Amino acid sequence: MSLIHWAIVAIVIFLLFGAGKLPRLMGDVAEGIKAFKKGMKEDGESTKKIDHVKNEKE
């Protein structure tokens, strides 16, 4: 998509949601990204623990 298309999409979103809802919407998106990253980090740590226990048994 070209820059003009993205500008039109942004204007339509602005008209649909209004100026008041956009910051709240972006905040919710940011919180979702943070929660996803935290979950990925915790998943990686639990995998390391499992690998460590497997190695001790061998």
N, C-alpha and C positions, 0 to 999 in steps of 0.2 A: 504494500500500500504506500502511496505517496504521502508527502507531508500534508497536502491539502485534505486528503481523506481522513488522516488522523485529527486534523483541526476540526473537521465537520463532526467526527465522532465525539470529540471533546465538548463541542458546543451542545450537541444533543444530550449528552450525559449531564452537563451543567444545567440545561433547561429541565430535564426530568427530575433531577435530585435537588436542585437549588443550592445556593451558597452555604446554607446552614448544615446540610447533611453530608457534604463532601468531606470536610475534615474528620468527622466522626467515622465515615466509611473508610477513609484512608487509615485512621487509627486502628480500626478493627482488622483491616488487612495486615497492618504491621504486627499486631498482636498474634495473628494467626501464623505469620511467618516465624516469629520468635518461638512460638509453641512448637512448630514443626522442627525448627533447628534444635531445640532442647530435647525433643523426643528422639531425634536422630542421634544426638550425642549420648543420651542415656542408653539407647539401643546398642551403640558401639561399645560402651563400657560393659554392658551385660554380656556381650559376645566375648569380650576379652576375658572376663571372669570365667566363663564356661570353658574357653580354650585352656586357661591356666589350670583348672580342675582336671580336665582331660589329660593334660601333660603330666600332672602329679600321679595319676593312677597308672600311667604306663611306666 
